[in-house]
C-alpha cells in the first residue's frame, strides 16, 4: 500500500506500509519527502539539494497499514516544518548579519 500527498509547504510526501513478518498483522510505515511530485513511493527519488528531501521510517509497528502510513506521514510533515523553520532562521540570521555590516 502506498500513496502520495501534498504539496505541504511546497513538498510532497510519498508513503508506504509493509507488513513486518508474513501474517504478523503488524505494519511499519515509511515516508519520503520530495521536492517534486513522484508517481508513487517506489518512484520517489531524493534530490541533490542538501537537507531538502528525506527518507523516514515510521514511529513503530501498527495493527493496520493505514495507521503505519499515517505515522510515517506525520514524521514527514514534522520534518518539513523543521526544515522550513531552519530556513527561516537562517534567512533571519543572514539579514541581521547584513544589517550589522551596513551599520
Phi and psi restraints in degrees (range 20) as a CNS / XPLOR table:
assign (resid 1 and name C) (resid 2 and name N)
       (resid 2 and name CA) (resid 2 and name C) 1.0 -149.5 20.0 2
assign (resid 2 and name N) (resid 2 and name CA)
       (resid 2 and name C) (resid 3 and name N) 1.0 161.8 20.0 2
assign (resid 2 and name C) (resid 3 and name N)
       (resid 3 and name CA) (resid 3 and name C) 1.0 -158.1 20.0 2
assign (resid 3 and name N) (resid 3 and name CA)
       (resid 3 and name C) (resid 4 and name N) 1.0 166.3 20.0 2
assign (resid 3 and name C) (resid 4 and name N)
       (resid 4 and name CA) (resid 4 and name C) 1.0 -126.1 20.0 2
assign (resid 4 and name N) (resid 4 and name CA)
       (resid 4 and name C) (resid 5 and name N) 1.0 129.5 20.0 2
assign (resid 4 and name C) (resid 5 and name N)
       (resid 5 and name CA) (resid 5 and name C) 1.0 -122.8 20.0 2
assign (resid 5 and name N) (resid 5 and name CA)
       (resid 5 and name C) (resid 6 and name N) 1.0 161.0 20.0 2
assign (resid 5 and name C) (resid 6 and name N)
       (resid 6 and name CA) (resid 6 and name C) 1.0 121.9 20.0 2
assign (resid 6 and name N) (resid 6 and name CA)
       (resid 6 and name C) (resid 7 and name N) 1.0 -177.5 20.0 2
assign (resid 6 and name C) (resid 7 and name N)
       (resid 7 and name CA) (resid 7 and name C) 1.0 -82.4 20.0 2
assign (resid 7 and name N) (resid 7 and name CA)
       (resid 7 and name C) (resid 8 and name N) 1.0 150.5 20.0 2
assign (resid 7 and name C) (resid 8 and name N)
       (resid 8 and name CA) (resid 8 and name C) 1.0 -115.7 20.0 2
assign (resid 8 and name N) (resid 8 and name CA)
       (resid 8 and name C) (resid 9 and name N) 1.0 108.6 20.0 2
assign (resid 8 and name C) (resid 9 and name N)
       (resid 9 and name CA) (resid 9 and name C) 1.0 51.1 20.0 2
assign (resid 9 and name N) (resid 9 and name CA)
       (resid 9 and name C) (resid 10 and name N) 1.0 38.6 20.0 2
assign (resid 9 and name C) (resid 10 and name N)
       (resid 10 and name CA) (resid 10 and name C) 1.0 90.1 20.0 2
assign (resid 10 and name N) (resid 10 and name CA)
       (resid 10 and name C) (resid 11 and name N) 1.0 -1.9 20.0 2
assign (resid 10 and name C) (resid 11 and name N)
       (resid 11 and name CA) (resid 11 and name C) 1.0 -116.3 20.0 2
assign (resid 11 and name N) (resid 11 and name CA)
       (resid 11 and name C) (resid 12 and name N) 1.0 154.0 20.0 2
assign (resid 11 and name C) (resid 12 and name N)
       (resid 12 and name CA) (resid 12 and name C) 1.0 -110.5 20.0 2
assign (resid 12 and name N) (resid 12 and name CA)
       (resid 12 and name C) (resid 13 and name N) 1.0 149.5 20.0 2
assign (resid 12 and name C) (resid 13 and name N)
       (resid 13 and name CA) (resid 13 and name C) 1.0 -119.2 20.0 2
assign (resid 13 and name N) (resid 13 and name CA)
       (resid 13 and name C) (resid 14 and name N) 1.0 116.1 20.0 2
assign (resid 13 and name C) (resid 14 and name N)
       (resid 14 and name CA) (resid 14 and name C) 1.0 -101.5 20.0 2
assign (resid 14 and name N) (resid 14 and name CA)
       (resid 14 and name C) (resid 15 and name N) 1.0 127.2 20.0 2
assign (resid 14 and name C) (resid 15 and name N)
       (resid 15 and name CA) (resid 15 and name C) 1.0 -129.7 20.0 2
assign (resid 15 and name N) (resid 15 and name CA)
       (resid 15 and name C) (resid 16 and name N) 1.0 157.2 20.0 2
assign (resid 15 and name C) (resid 16 and name N)
       (resid 16 and name CA) (resid 16 and name C) 1.0 -150.3 20.0 2
assign (resid 16 and name N) (resid 16 and name CA)
       (resid 16 and name C) (resid 17 and name N) 1.0 155.6 20.0 2
assign (resid 16 and name C) (resid 17 and name N)
       (resid 17 and name CA) (resid 17 and name C) 1.0 -134.3 20.0 2
assign (resid 17 and name N) (resid 17 and name CA)
       (resid 17 and name C) (resid 18 and name N) 1.0 140.4 20.0 2
assign (resid 17 and name C) (resid 18 and name N)
       (resid 18 and name CA) (resid 18 and name C) 1.0 -128.8 20.0 2
assign (resid 18 and name N) (resid 18 and name CA)
       (resid 18 and name C) (resid 19 and name N) 1.0 141.5 20.0 2
assign (resid 18 and name C) (resid 19 and name N)
       (resid 19 and name CA) (resid 19 and name C) 1.0 -73.5 20.0 2
assign (resid 19 and name N) (resid 19 and name CA)
       (resid 19 and name C) (resid 20 and name N) 1.0 132.1 20.0 2
assign (resid 19 and name C) (resid 20 and name N)
       (resid 20 and name CA) (resid 20 and name C) 1.0 -97.2 20.0 2
assign (resid 20 and name N) (resid 20 and name CA)
       (resid 20 and name C) (resid 21 and name N) 1.0 105.9 20.0 2
assign (resid 20 and name C) (resid 21 and name N)
       (resid 21 and name CA) (resid 21 and name C) 1.0 86.5 20.0 2
assign (resid 21 and name N) (resid 21 and name CA)
       (resid 21 and name C) (resid 22 and name N) 1.0 118.8 20.0 2
assign (resid 21 and name C) (resid 22 and name N)
       (resid 22 and name CA) (resid 22 and name C) 1.0 -55.4 20.0 2
assign (resid 22 and name N) (resid 22 and name CA)
       (resid 22 and name C) (resid 23 and name N) 1.0 125.0 20.0 2
assign (resid 22 and name C) (resid 23 and name N)
       (resid 23 and name CA) (resid 23 and name C) 1.0 77.5 20.0 2
assign (resid 23 and name N) (resid 23 and name CA)
       (resid 23 and name C) (resid 24 and name N) 1.0 6.9 20.0 2
assign (resid 23 and name C) (resid 24 and name N)
       (resid 24 and name CA) (resid 24 and name C) 1.0 -74.9 20.0 2
assign (resid 24 and name N) (resid 24 and name CA)
       (resid 24 and name C) (resid 25 and name N) 1.0 -26.1 20.0 2
assign (resid 24 and name C) (resid 25 and name N)
       (resid 25 and name CA) (resid 25 and name C) 1.0 72.0 20.0 2
assign (resid 25 and name N) (resid 25 and name CA)
       (resid 25 and name C) (resid 26 and name N) 1.0 16.1 20.0 2
assign (resid 25 and name C) (resid 26 and name N)
       (resid 26 and name CA) (resid 26 and name C) 1.0 -117.9 20.0 2
assign (resid 26 and name N) (resid 26 and name CA)
       (resid 26 and name C) (resid 27 and name N) 1.0 133.1 20.0 2
assign (resid 26 and name C) (resid 27 and name N)
       (resid 27 and name CA) (resid 27 and name C) 1.0 -123.0 20.0 2
assign (resid 27 and name N) (resid 27 and name CA)
       (resid 27 and name C) (resid 28 and name N) 1.0 146.1 20.0 2
assign (resid 27 and name C) (resid 28 and name N)
       (resid 28 and name CA) (resid 28 and name C) 1.0 -120.3 20.0 2
assign (resid 28 and name N) (resid 28 and name CA)
       (resid 28 and name C) (resid 29 and name N) 1.0 132.2 20.0 2
assign (resid 28 and name C) (resid 29 and name N)
       (resid 29 and name CA) (resid 29 and name C) 1.0 -98.8 20.0 2
assign (resid 29 and name N) (resid 29 and name CA)
       (resid 29 and name C) (resid 30 and name N) 1.0 153.4 20.0 2
assign (resid 29 and name C) (resid 30 and name N)
       (resid 30 and name CA) (resid 30 and name C) 1.0 -135.4 20.0 2
assign (resid 30 and name N) (resid 30 and name CA)
       (resid 30 and name C) (resid 31 and name N) 1.0 150.1 20.0 2
assign (resid 30 and name C) (resid 31 and name N)
       (resid 31 and name CA) (resid 31 and name C) 1.0 -142.2 20.0 2
assign (resid 31 and name N) (resid 31 and name CA)
       (resid 31 and name C) (resid 32 and name N) 1.0 149.7 20.0 2
assign (resid 31 and name C) (resid 32 and name N)
       (resid 32 and name CA) (resid 32 and name C) 1.0 -124.6 20.0 2
assign (resid 32 and name N) (resid 32 and name CA)
       (resid 32 and name C) (resid 33 and name N) 1.0 130.8 20.0 2
assign (resid 32 and name C) (resid 33 and name N)
       (resid 33 and name CA) (resid 33 and name C) 1.0 -95.0 20.0 2
assign (resid 33 and name N) (resid 33 and name CA)
       (resid 33 and name C) (resid 34 and name N) 1.0 124.7 20.0 2
assign (resid 33 and name C) (resid 34 and name N)
       (resid 34 and name CA) (resid 34 and name C) 1.0 -127.9 20.0 2
assign (resid 34 and name N) (resid 34 and name CA)
       (resid 34 and name C) (resid 35 and name N) 1.0 147.1 20.0 2
assign (resid 34 and name C) (resid 35 and name N)
       (resid 35 and name CA) (resid 35 and name C) 1.0 -78.0 20.0 2
assign (resid 35 and name N) (resid 35 and name CA)
       (resid 35 and name C) (resid 36 and name N) 1.0 -28.5 20.0 2
assign (resid 35 and name C) (resid 36 and name N)
       (resid 36 and name CA) (resid 36 and name C) 1.0 -121.2 20.0 2
assign (resid 36 and name N) (resid 36 and name CA)
       (resid 36 and name C) (resid 37 and name N) 1.0 150.4 20.0 2
assign (resid 36 and name C) (resid 37 and name N)
       (resid 37 and name CA) (resid 37 and name C) 1.0 -68.9 20.0 2
assign (resid 37 and name N) (resid 37 and name CA)
       (resid 37 and name C) (resid 38 and name N) 1.0 117.3 20.0 2
assign (resid 37 and name C) (resid 38 and name N)
       (resid 38 and name CA) (resid 38 and name C) 1.0 -83.5 20.0 2
assign (resid 38 and name N) (resid 38 and name CA)
       (resid 38 and name C) (resid 39 and name N) 1.0 161.1 20.0 2
assign (resid 38 and name C) (resid 39 and name N)
       (resid 39 and name CA) (resid 39 and name C) 1.0 -69.9 20.0 2
assign (resid 39 and name N) (resid 39 and name CA)
       (resid 39 and name C) (resid 40 and name N) 1.0 -29.6 20.0 2
assign (resid 39 and name C) (resid 40 and name N)
       (resid 40 and name CA) (resid 40 and name C) 1.0 -166.2 20.0 2
assign (resid 40 and name N) (resid 40 and name CA)
       (resid 40 and name C) (resid 41 and name N) 1.0 174.0 20.0 2
assign (resid 40 and name C) (resid 41 and name N)
       (resid 41 and name CA) (resid 41 and name C) 1.0 -57.7 20.0 2
assign (resid 41 and name N) (resid 41 and name CA)
       (resid 41 and name C) (resid 42 and name N) 1.0 -42.6 20.0 2
assign (resid 41 and name C) (resid 42 and name N)
       (resid 42 and name CA) (resid 42 and name C) 1.0 -71.2 20.0 2
assign (resid 42 and name N) (resid 42 and name CA)
       (resid 42 and name C) (resid 43 and name N) 1.0 -23.7 20.0 2
assign (resid 42 and name C) (resid 43 and name N)
       (resid 43 and name CA) (resid 43 and name C) 1.0 -95.3 20.0 2
assign (resid 43 and name N) (resid 43 and name CA)
       (resid 43 and name C) (resid 44 and name N) 1.0 -5.2 20.0 2
assign (resid 43 and name C) (resid 44 and name N)
       (resid 44 and name CA) (resid 44 and name C) 1.0 -70.7 20.0 2
assign (resid 44 and name N) (resid 44 and name CA)
       (resid 44 and name C) (resid 45 and name N) 1.0 128.0 20.0 2
assign (resid 44 and name C) (resid 45 and name N)
       (resid 45 and name CA) (resid 45 and name C) 1.0 -117.9 20.0 2
assign (resid 45 and name N) (resid 45 and name CA)
       (resid 45 and name C) (resid 46 and name N) 1.0 150.3 20.0 2
assign (resid 45 and name C) (resid 46 and name N)
       (resid 46 and name CA) (resid 46 and name C) 1.0 -88.4 20.0 2
assign (resid 46 and name N) (resid 46 and name CA)
       (resid 46 and name C) (resid 47 and name N) 1.0 134.8 20.0 2
assign (resid 46 and name C) (resid 47 and name N)
       (resid 47 and name CA) (resid 47 and name C) 1.0 -77.2 20.0 2
assign (resid 47 and name N) (resid 47 and name CA)
       (resid 47 and name C) (resid 48 and name N) 1.0 176.9 20.0 2
assign (resid 47 and name C) (resid 48 and name N)
       (resid 48 and name CA) (resid 48 and name C) 1.0 -86.6 20.0 2
assign (resid 48 and name N) (resid 48 and name CA)
       (resid 48 and name C) (resid 49 and name N) 1.0 -14.4 20.0 2
assign (resid 48 and name C) (resid 49 and name N)
       (resid 49 and name CA) (resid 49 and name C) 1.0 -69.0 20.0 2
assign (resid 49 and name N) (resid 49 and name CA)
       (resid 49 and name C) (resid 50 and name N) 1.0 123.5 20.0 2
assign (resid 49 and name C) (resid 50 and name N)
       (resid 50 and name CA) (resid 50 and name C) 1.0 -57.8 20.0 2
assign (resid 50 and name N) (resid 50 and name CA)
       (resid 50 and name C) (resid 51 and name N) 1.0 129.8 20.0 2
assign (resid 50 and name C) (resid 51 and name N)
       (resid 51 and name CA) (resid 51 and name C) 1.0 77.0 20.0 2
assign (resid 51 and name N) (resid 51 and name CA)
       (resid 51 and name C) (resid 52 and name N) 1.0 -2.8 20.0 2
assign (resid 51 and name C) (resid 52 and name N)
       (resid 52 and name CA) (resid 52 and name C) 1.0 -73.2 20.0 2
assign (resid 52 and name N) (resid 52 and name CA)
       (resid 52 and name C) (resid 53 and name N) 1.0 -57.8 20.0 2
assign (resid 52 and name C) (resid 53 and name N)
       (resid 53 and name CA) (resid 53 and name C) 1.0 -105.5 20.0 2
assign (resid 53 and name N) (resid 53 and name CA)
       (resid 53 and name C) (resid 54 and name N) 1.0 163.2 20.0 2
assign (resid 53 and name C) (resid 54 and name N)
       (resid 54 and name CA) (resid 54 and name C) 1.0 -151.9 20.0 2
assign (resid 54 and name N) (resid 54 and name CA)
       (resid 54 and name C) (resid 55 and name N) 1.0 154.2 20.0 2
assign (resid 54 and name C) (resid 55 and name N)
       (resid 55 and name CA) (resid 55 and name C) 1.0 -118.3 20.0 2
assign (resid 55 and name N) (resid 55 and name CA)
       (resid 55 and name C) (resid 56 and name N) 1.0 117.4 20.0 2
assign (resid 55 and name C) (resid 56 and name N)
       (resid 56 and name CA) (resid 56 and name C) 1.0 -122.0 20.0 2
assign (resid 56 and name N) (resid 56 and name CA)
       (resid 56 and name C) (resid 57 and name N) 1.0 151.5 20.0 2
assign (resid 56 and name C) (resid 57 and name N)
       (resid 57 and name CA) (resid 57 and name C) 1.0 -107.2 20.0 2
assign (resid 57 and name N) (resid 57 and name CA)
       (resid 57 and name C) (resid 58 and name N) 1.0 137.7 20.0 2
assign (resid 57 and name C) (resid 58 and name N)
       (resid 58 and name CA) (resid 58 and name C) 1.0 -61.1 20.0 2
assign (resid 58 and name N) (resid 58 and name CA)
       (resid 58 and name C) (resid 59 and name N) 1.0 173.4 20.0 2
assign (resid 58 and name C) (resid 59 and name N)
       (resid 59 and name CA) (resid 59 and name C) 1.0 -87.8 20.0 2
assign (resid 59 and name N) (resid 59 and name CA)
       (resid 59 and name C) (resid 60 and name N) 1.0 41.2 20.0 2
assign (resid 59 and name C) (resid 60 and name N)
       (resid 60 and name CA) (resid 60 and name C) 1.0 124.7 20.0 2
assign (resid 60 and name N) (resid 60 and name CA)
       (resid 60 and name C) (resid 61 and name N) 1.0 -173.9 20.0 2
assign (resid 60 and name C) (resid 61 and name N)
       (resid 61 and name CA) (resid 61 and name C) 1.0 -93.8 20.0 2
assign (resid 61 and name N) (resid 61 and name CA)
       (resid 61 and name C) (resid 62 and name N) 1.0 142.8 20.0 2
assign (resid 61 and name C) (resid 62 and name N)
       (resid 62 and name CA) (resid 62 and name C) 1.0 -130.4 20.0 2
assign (resid 62 and name N) (resid 62 and name CA)
       (resid 62 and name C) (resid 63 and name N) 1.0 161.0 20.0 2
assign (resid 62 and name C) (resid 63 and name N)
       (resid 63 and name CA) (resid 63 and name C) 1.0 -76.7 20.0 2
assign (resid 63 and name N) (resid 63 and name CA)
       (resid 63 and name C) (resid 64 and name N) 1.0 -19.5 20.0 2
assign (resid 63 and name C) (resid 64 and name N)
       (resid 64 and name CA) (resid 64 and name C) 1.0 -131.1 20.0 2
assign (resid 64 and name N) (resid 64 and name CA)
       (resid 64 and name C) (resid 65 and name N) 1.0 153.7 20.0 2
assign (resid 64 and name C) (resid 65 and name N)
       (resid 65 and name CA) (resid 65 and name C) 1.0 -63.9 20.0 2
assign (resid 65 and name N) (resid 65 and name CA)
       (resid 65 and name C) (resid 66 and name N) 1.0 -37.2 20.0 2
assign (resid 65 and name C) (resid 66 and name N)
       (resid 66 and name CA) (resid 66 and name C) 1.0 -60.7 20.0 2
assign (resid 66 and name N) (resid 66 and name CA)
       (resid 66 and name C) (resid 67 and name N) 1.0 -45.3 20.0 2
assign (resid 66 and name C) (resid 67 and name N)
       (resid 67 and name CA) (resid 67 and name C) 1.0 -65.2 20.0 2
assign (resid 67 and name N) (resid 67 and name CA)
       (resid 67 and name C) (resid 68 and name N) 1.0 -39.0 20.0 2
assign (resid 67 and name C) (resid 68 and name N)
       (resid 68 and name CA) (resid 68 and name C) 1.0 -64.3 20.0 2
assign (resid 68 and name N) (resid 68 and name CA)
       (resid 68 and name C) (resid 69 and name N) 1.0 -42.5 20.0 2
assign (resid 68 and name C) (resid 69 and name N)
       (resid 69 and name CA) (resid 69 and name C) 1.0 -67.1 20.0 2
assign (resid 69 and name N) (resid 69 and name CA)
       (resid 69 and name C) (resid 70 and name N) 1.0 -39.6 20.0 2
assign (resid 69 and name C) (resid 70 and name N)
       (resid 70 and name CA) (resid 70 and name C) 1.0 -61.2 20.0 2
assign (resid 70 and name N) (resid 70 and name CA)
       (resid 70 and name C) (resid 71 and name N) 1.0 -40.1 20.0 2
assign (resid 70 and name C) (resid 71 and name N)
       (resid 71 and name CA) (resid 71 and name C) 1.0 -63.1 20.0 2
assign (resid 71 and name N) (resid 71 and name CA)
       (resid 71 and name C) (resid 72 and name N) 1.0 -46.3 20.0 2
assign (resid 71 and name C) (resid 72 and name N)
       (resid 72 and name CA) (resid 72 and name C) 1.0 -65.0 20.0 2
assign (resid 72 and name N) (resid 72 and name CA)
       (resid 72 and name C) (resid 73 and name N) 1.0 -39.3 20.0 2
assign (resid 72 and name C) (resid 73 and name N)
       (resid 73 and name CA) (resid 73 and name C) 1.0 -65.8 20.0 2
assign (resid 73 and name N) (resid 73 and name CA)
       (resid 73 and name C) (resid 74 and name N) 1.0 -37.8 20.0 2
assign (resid 73 and name C) (resid 74 and name N)
       (resid 74 and name CA) (resid 74 and name C) 1.0 -62.6 20.0 2
assign (resid 74 and name N) (resid 74 and name CA)
       (resid 74 and name C) (resid 75 and name N) 1.0 -43.4 20.0 2
assign (resid 74 and name C) (resid 75 and name N)
       (resid 75 and name CA) (resid 75 and name C) 1.0 -61.5 20.0 2
assign (resid 75 and name N) (resid 75 and name CA)
       (resid 75 and name C) (resid 76 and name N) 1.0 -38.8 20.0 2
assign (resid 75 and name C) (resid 76 and name N)
       (resid 76 and name CA) (resid 76 and name C) 1.0 -65.6 20.0 2
assign (resid 76 and name N) (resid 76 and name CA)
       (resid 76 and name C) (resid 77 and name N) 1.0 -43.6 20.0 2
assign (resid 76 and name C) (resid 77 and name N)
       (resid 77 and name CA) (resid 77 and name C) 1.0 -66.2 20.0 2
assign (resid 77 and name N) (resid 77 and name CA)
       (resid 77 and name C) (resid 78 and name N) 1.0 -35.6 20.0 2
assign (resid 77 and name C) (resid 78 and name N)
       (resid 78 and name CA) (resid 78 and name C) 1.0 -65.2 20.0 2
assign (resid 78 and name N) (resid 78 and name CA)
       (resid 78 and name C) (resid 79 and name N) 1.0 -37.1 20.0 2
assign (resid 78 and name C) (resid 79 and name N)
       (resid 79 and name CA) (resid 79 and name C) 1.0 -61.7 20.0 2
assign (resid 79 and name N) (resid 79 and name CA)
       (resid 79 and name C) (resid 80 and name N) 1.0 -43.7 20.0 2
assign (resid 79 and name C) (resid 80 and name N)
       (resid 80 and name CA) (resid 80 and name C) 1.0 -62.6 20.0 2
assign (resid 80 and name N) (resid 80 and name CA)
       (resid 80 and name C) (resid 81 and name N) 1.0 -46.1 20.0 2
assign (resid 80 and name C) (resid 81 and name N)
       (resid 81 and name CA) (resid 81 and name C) 1.0 -59.7 20.0 2
assign (resid 81 and name N) (resid 81 and name CA)
       (resid 81 and name C) (resid 82 and name N) 1.0 -43.3 20.0 2
assign (resid 81 and name C) (resid 82 and name N)
       (resid 82 and name CA) (resid 82 and name C) 1.0 -64.4 20.0 2
assign (resid 82 and name N) (resid 82 and name CA)
       (resid 82 and name C) (resid 83 and name N) 1.0 -40.6 20.0 2
assign (resid 82 and name C) (resid 83 and name N)
       (resid 83 and name CA) (resid 83 and name C) 1.0 -63.7 20.0 2
assign (resid 83 and name N) (resid 83 and name CA)
       (resid 83 and name C) (resid 84 and name N) 1.0 -42.8 20.0 2
assign (resid 83 and name C) (resid 84 and name N)
       (resid 84 and name CA) (resid 84 and name C) 1.0 -67.2 20.0 2
assign (resid 84 and name N) (resid 84 and name CA)
       (resid 84 and name C) (resid 85 and name N) 1.0 -36.0 20.0 2
assign (resid 84 and name C) (resid 85 and name N)
       (resid 85 and name CA) (resid 85 and name C) 1.0 -64.5 20.0 2
assign (resid 85 and name N) (resid 85 and name CA)
       (resid 85 and name C) (resid 86 and name N) 1.0 -43.5 20.0 2
assign (resid 85 and name C) (resid 86 and name N)
       (resid 86 and name CA) (resid 86 and name C) 1.0 -61.1 20.0 2
assign (resid 86 and name N) (resid 86 and name CA)
       (resid 86 and name C) (resid 87 and name N) 1.0 -43.0 20.0 2
assign (resid 86 and name C) (resid 87 and name N)
       (resid 87 and name CA) (resid 87 and name C) 1.0 -64.1 20.0 2
assign (resid 87 and name N) (resid 87 and name CA)
       (resid 87 and name C) (resid 88 and name N) 1.0 -43.0 20.0 2
assign (resid 87 and name C) (resid 88 and name N)
       (resid 88 and name CA) (resid 88 and name C) 1.0 -64.8 20.0 2
assign (resid 88 and name N) (resid 88 and name CA)
       (resid 88 and name C) (resid 89 and name N) 1.0 -42.8 20.0 2
assign (resid 88 and name C) (resid 89 and name N)
       (resid 89 and name CA) (resid 89 and name C) 1.0 -65.1 20.0 2
assign (resid 89 and name N) (resid 89 and name CA)
       (resid 89 and name C) (resid 90 and name N) 1.0 -38.7 20.0 2
assign (resid 89 and name C) (resid 90 and name N)
       (resid 90 and name CA) (resid 90 and name C) 1.0 -64.6 20.0 2
assign (resid 90 and name N) (resid 90 and name CA)
       (resid 90 and name C) (resid 91 and name N) 1.0 -40.8 20.0 2
assign (resid 90 and name C) (resid 91 and name N)
       (resid 91 and name CA) (resid 91 and name C) 1.0 -66.4 20.0 2
assign (resid 91 and name N) (resid 91 and name CA)
       (resid 91 and name C) (resid 92 and name N) 1.0 -40.8 20.0 2
assign (resid 91 and name C) (resid 92 and name N)
       (resid 92 and name CA) (resid 92 and name C) 1.0 -65.6 20.0 2
assign (resid 92 and name N) (resid 92 and name CA)
       (resid 92 and name C) (resid 93 and name N) 1.0 -40.9 20.0 2
assign (resid 92 and name C) (resid 93 and name N)
       (resid 93 and name CA) (resid 93 and name C) 1.0 -62.9 20.0 2
assign (resid 93 and name N) (resid 93 and name CA)
       (resid 93 and name C) (resid 94 and name N) 1.0 -41.7 20.0 2
assign (resid 93 and name C) (resid 94 and name N)
       (resid 94 and name CA) (resid 94 and name C) 1.0 -63.2 20.0 2
assign (resid 94 and name N) (resid 94 and name CA)
       (resid 94 and name C) (resid 95 and name N) 1.0 -40.7 20.0 2
assign (resid 94 and name C) (resid 95 and name N)
       (resid 95 and name CA) (resid 95 and name C) 1.0 -66.2 20.0 2
assign (resid 95 and name N) (resid 95 and name CA)
       (resid 95 and name C) (resid 96 and name N) 1.0 -39.8 20.0 2
assign (resid 95 and name C) (resid 96 and name N)
       (resid 96 and name CA) (resid 96 and name C) 1.0 -64.2 20.0 2
assign (resid 96 and name N) (resid 96 and name CA)
       (resid 96 and name C) (resid 97 and name N) 1.0 -40.5 20.0 2
assign (resid 96 and name C) (resid 97 and name N)
       (resid 97 and name CA) (resid 97 and name C) 1.0 -63.8 20.0 2
assign (resid 97 and name N) (resid 97 and name CA)
       (resid 97 and name C) (resid 98 and name N) 1.0 -40.8 20.0 2
assign (resid 97 and name C) (resid 98 and name N)
       (resid 98 and name CA) (resid 98 and name C) 1.0 -65.1 20.0 2
assign (resid 98 and name N) (resid 98 and name CA)
       (resid 98 and name C) (resid 99 and name N) 1.0 -40.5 20.0 2
assign (resid 98 and name C) (resid 99 and name N)
       (resid 99 and name CA) (resid 99 and name C) 1.0 -63.0 20.0 2
assign (resid 99 and name N) (resid 99 and name CA)
       (resid 99 and name C) (resid 100 and name N) 1.0 -41.2 20.0 2
assign (resid 99 and name C) (resid 100 and name N)
       (resid 100 and name CA) (resid 100 and name C) 1.0 -65.2 20.0 2
assign (resid 100 and name N) (resid 100 and name CA)
       (resid 100 and name C) (resid 101 and name N) 1.0 -37.2 20.0 2
assign (resid 100 and name C) (resid 101 and name N)
       (resid 101 and name CA) (resid 101 and name C) 1.0 -67.9 20.0 2
assign (resid 101 and name N) (resid 101 and name CA)
       (resid 101 and name C) (resid 102 and name N) 1.0 -34.0 20.0 2
assign (resid 101 and name C) (resid 102 and name N)
       (resid 102 and name CA) (resid 102 and name C) 1.0 -77.5 20.0 2
assign (resid 102 and name N) (resid 102 and name CA)
       (resid 102 and name C) (resid 103 and name N) 1.0 -35.6 20.0 2
